[in-house]
Amino acid sequence: MTNTGSMSKLGIILPVAEWRMDGETPRWSDLLAMSLKAEEIGFDSIWVVDHLIVESPTEPMAGVWEGWSLLAALAAVTDRVELGSLVTCIGFRNPALLAKMAETVDEISGGRLVLGLGAGHHEPEYRQFGFPFDHRVSRFEEAIQIIHGLLRDGHVDFQGDYHQAENCVLRPRGPRPGQIPIMIGTTGPRMLDLTARFADHWNVYFDKTGNTAEGLKPLLEKVDEACEKAGRDPKTLERSVSVLVGLDDDPDARGVSVPYLTGSPEEIATELRACSDLGIDHIQIRVEPNTVESVERLREVLKAARG
């Protein structure tokens, strides 16, 4: 259900690509330390992006740690926080296998997984790793039916143009049979329709909002319209947004096309509360520099946001 007045949940996005940890490549020991610190100071969730490599015209190629291996490890070493993929590219994995992976990680975590899904967009990683890049939304439409059917009912029998799951069963089941939340990250009309039909939770990244609460408003209207068109009460779909926070006077702008949210803890918290006031249920923070020290510095932002 969408936020009805309380402050949104607050999560932290881990740096999982080369050079993304204050210019250094994060090691598992770094990600572990950041995650334990985030849990200690009161973050509600920890998020891992799902890429294989990242290229851009202005940067050298960066490799990325595999996201589901990290989620499984984080599930074993944390106790309280929700864990989510932001978001899993559906084109990288067989959908029935992905449903089994989600059920298994939910088991390891004791029921703390949020399964974030998306159609993917970054062609170089598809090309390098041998995945088809064509008809991404059509492929997603088939895949989400398989994943939804397995996670909700434990069984699916599906034959499509791109995916098949013949009389497939999901066994064993984890601690939340039929209840693992499915989140879809998107702003496109076809994908919003699929979100309204199959998801529990909608997400948008800061590059689509301009990193402002004001930039969220037209997107939230589109989400409401998609729900109404699908015959769904918009209030039954949770909403989340990622926010880019810069803690230094001149934060590293590597790969970023929007302004950072900066200022005192109170000023940053004011913008987070503005998102919450729009009905956002969950905010995922990417902080720069993205280090364990920065996670600790966000302690005061969390206090200010929660009043």
C-alpha positions in Angstrom: 0.0 0.0 0.0 1.2 3.5 -0.8 2.5 5.7 2.0 -0.3 7.2 4.1 1.7 9.7 6.1 4.7 8.1 7.8 8.2 8.6 6.6 9.3 6.3 3.7 11.6 3.4 4.4 15.2 4.3 3.6 17.7 2.1 1.9 21.3 2.3 0.7 22.6 1.3 -2.7 25.9 -0.5 -2.6 28.7 0.3 -5.0 29.3 -2.9 -7.0 31.2 -1.7 -10.1 34.9 -0.9 -10.6 35.9 2.6 -9.4 32.6 3.2 -7.8 33.9 3.3 -4.2 35.5 6.7 -4.1 37.5 5.8 -7.2 38.4 2.3 -6.0 37.0 -1.1 -6.9 34.9 -2.4 -4.0 35.9 -5.7 -2.5 33.5 -8.1 -0.7 35.1 -6.9 2.6 34.1 -3.3 1.7 30.5 -4.3 0.8 30.2 -6.4 3.9 31.4 -3.5 6.1 29.0 -1.0 4.4 26.1 -3.4 4.8 26.7 -4.0 8.5 27.1 -0.3 9.1 23.9 0.4 7.2 22.0 -2.1 9.4 23.6 -0.8 12.6 22.6 2.8 12.0 19.0 2.0 11.1 18.7 1.8 7.3 15.7 -0.3 6.3 17.1 -1.9 3.3 20.2 -2.7 1.1 20.1 -2.7 -2.7 22.3 -4.1 -5.4 22.2 -3.1 -9.0 22.2 -5.8 -11.7 24.7 -5.1 -14.5 27.6 -7.1 -16.0 29.6 -4.3 -17.4 28.9 -0.5 -17.8 30.1 1.6 -20.8 29.5 5.2 -21.7 31.0 7.6 -24.2 32.8 9.6 -21.5 34.2 6.7 -19.3 36.2 3.6 -19.7 34.4 0.3 -19.4 33.7 -0.8 -15.8 33.1 -4.4 -14.7 30.4 -5.1 -12.1 30.2 -7.9 -9.5 27.3 -10.3 -10.2 24.3 -9.1 -8.3 22.6 -12.3 -7.2 25.8 -13.8 -5.8 26.0 -10.7 -3.7 22.4 -10.9 -2.6 22.8 -14.5 -1.4 25.9 -13.5 0.6 24.2 -10.4 2.1 21.2 -12.6 3.0 23.5 -14.7 5.1 25.4 -12.0 7.0 22.6 -9.5 7.7 19.8 -9.9 10.2 17.1 -7.2 9.8 17.3 -5.2 6.6 15.3 -5.9 3.5 17.5 -6.9 0.5 16.6 -6.0 -3.1 17.8 -6.0 -6.7 17.6 -2.6 -8.3 16.7 -4.0 -10.7 17.4 -7.5 -12.0 17.7 -7.5 -15.8 15.2 -10.1 -17.0 17.3 -10.8 -20.1 20.3 -12.2 -18.2 18.6 -15.2 -16.7 16.0 -17.9 -17.5 12.8 -16.7 -15.8 11.9 -20.0 -14.1 15.4 -20.3 -12.8 15.3 -16.7 -11.6 12.1 -17.5 -9.6 13.9 -20.3 -7.9 16.9 -18.1 -7.2 14.5 -15.5 -5.5 12.8 -18.2 -3.4 16.2 -19.5 -2.3 17.6 -16.1 -1.3 14.4 -15.4 0.5 14.9 -18.6 2.4 18.5 -17.6 3.3 17.4 -14.2 4.5 14.4 -15.4 6.5 11.9 -13.6 4.3 13.6 -10.2 3.5 13.9 -10.2 -0.3 12.4 -7.7 -2.7 12.6 -9.0 -6.2 13.2 -6.0 -8.4 12.8 -6.6 -12.2 13.4 -4.6 -15.4 13.7 -5.1 -19.1 17.3 -3.9 -19.4 18.6 -1.1 -21.5 22.4 -1.3 -21.8 23.2 -3.0 -25.1 27.0 -3.5 -24.6 26.6 -6.0 -21.8 24.0 -7.9 -23.8 26.4 -8.1 -26.7 29.5 -9.0 -24.7 27.8 -11.8 -22.7 25.7 -13.2 -25.6 22.2 -12.3 -24.6 19.6 -11.2 -27.2 18.8 -7.4 -27.1 15.8 -7.5 -29.4 12.1 -7.3 -28.3 13.0 -6.6 -24.7 9.6 -5.7 -23.5 8.0 -8.6 -25.3 10.5 -10.9 -23.7 9.8 -9.3 -20.3 6.1 -9.8 -20.8 6.5 -13.5 -21.2 9.1 -13.8 -18.4 7.0 -11.9 -15.8 4.1 -14.3 -16.4 6.4 -17.3 -15.6 8.0 -15.6 -12.6 4.7 -14.3 -11.2 3.0 -17.7 -11.7 5.8 -19.6 -9.9 6.2 -17.2 -7.0 2.5 -16.8 -6.4 1.1 -20.2 -7.2 4.2 -22.5 -7.2 3.3 -23.8 -10.6 3.2 -22.5 -14.2 2.7 -24.1 -17.6 3.7 -21.5 -20.2 4.7 -21.6 -23.9 5.7 -18.3 -25.5 7.7 -17.0 -28.4 10.8 -16.4 -26.2 10.3 -18.4 -23.0 8.9 -21.8 -22.1 8.2 -23.4 -18.7 6.5 -26.7 -19.3 4.4 -27.8 -16.2 7.1 -26.2 -14.0 6.8 -26.3 -10.2 8.7 -24.2 -7.7 9.8 -26.5 -4.8 10.8 -26.2 -2.0 9.2 -23.0 -0.9 10.8 -20.4 1.4 9.4 -18.6 4.4 6.8 -16.6 2.4 5.2 -18.9 -0.2 3.3 -16.6 -2.6 4.3 -13.4 -0.9 7.8 -12.4 -2.1 7.2 -8.8 -3.3 7.8 -8.2 -7.0 9.0 -4.7 -7.9 9.3 -3.4 -11.5 11.4 -0.5 -12.4 10.1 1.4 -15.4 8.5 4.5 -16.9 7.4 3.2 -20.3 3.7 2.7 -21.1 3.9 -1.1 -21.9 6.0 -1.8 -18.9 3.8 0.3 -16.6 0.9 -1.8 -17.8 2.7 -4.9 -16.8 3.6 -3.3 -13.5 -0.1 -2.6 -12.8 -1.0 -6.2 -13.7 1.8 -8.2 -12.0 3.8 -6.1 -9.5 3.5 -5.3 -5.9 5.9 -2.3 -6.1 7.0 0.2 -8.7 10.4 1.9 -8.8 12.0 4.7 -10.7 15.7 5.7 -10.8 16.9 9.3 -10.2 17.9 9.8 -13.8 14.2 9.8 -14.7 13.1 12.3 -12.0 16.0 14.8 -12.3 16.8 13.7 -8.7 14.0 15.9 -7.3 10.6 15.3 -5.6 9.1 17.7 -8.1 10.3 15.5 -11.0 8.4 12.5 -9.5 5.0 14.0 -9.8 4.3 13.4 -13.6 5.6 9.9 -13.2 3.3 9.1 -10.3 0.4 10.3 -12.4 1.4 7.8 -15.1 1.5 5.0 -12.6 -1.9 5.9 -11.3 -3.3 6.0 -14.9 -1.8 2.6 -15.6 -3.4 1.1 -12.5 -6.8 2.6 -13.3 -6.5 1.3 -16.9 -5.8 -2.2 -15.6 -8.7 -2.0 -13.2 -6.5 -1.9 -10.2 -6.7 0.5 -7.2 -3.6 2.6 -7.4 -3.3 2.6 -3.6 -2.5 -1.1 -3.7 0.8 -0.5 -5.6 3.8 0.5 -3.5 6.1 3.1 -5.0 9.9 3.7 -4.6 12.5 6.1 -5.9 16.3 6.2 -5.9 18.0 9.4 -4.8 21.5 10.5 -5.5 23.1 12.2 -2.4 26.5 14.0 -2.5 28.2 14.5 0.8 31.3 16.4 -0.4 31.3 20.0 -1.7 32.3 18.7 -5.2 31.0 15.1 -5.5 32.4 12.9 -8.2 30.1 13.1 -11.2 31.2 9.9 -12.8 28.4 8.6 -15.0 25.8 11.0 -13.5 23.6 13.3 -15.5 21.5 14.9 -12.8 22.4 17.3 -9.9 23.3 15.7 -6.6 21.2 16.3 -3.5 23.5 18.1 -1.2 23.5 20.3 1.9 23.2 19.8 5.6 21.6 16.6 7.0 18.4 18.6 7.6 18.4 20.0 4.0 18.9 16.5 2.5 16.2 15.1 4.8 13.8 17.9 3.7 14.0 16.6 0.1 13.6 13.0 1.3 10.5 14.0 3.2 9.1 15.7 0.1 9.3 12.4 -1.7 7.7 10.6 1.1 4.9 13.2 1.2 4.1 12.4 -2.4 3.2 8.8 -1.4 6.6 7.2 -1.9 6.9 4.1 0.3 10.7 3.5 -0.1 13.7 5.6 -1.0 17.0 4.1 -2.1 19.9 6.3 -1.5 23.1 6.2 -3.6 25.7 8.2 -1.8 28.9 9.8 -3.1 31.6 9.1 -2.1 30.1 5.6 -1.7 32.1 4.3 1.2 31.5 2.9 4.7 32.5 6.4 6.1 29.7 8.0 4.0 27.2 5.4 5.3 28.1 6.5 8.8 27.7 10.2 7.8 24.2 9.4 6.7 23.3 8.6 10.3 22.3 12.2 10.9 20.3 12.3 7.6 18.3 9.4 8.8 17.6 11.0 12.2 16.6 14.3 10.6 14.3 12.5 8.0 12.5 10.5 10.7 12.1 13.5 13.0 
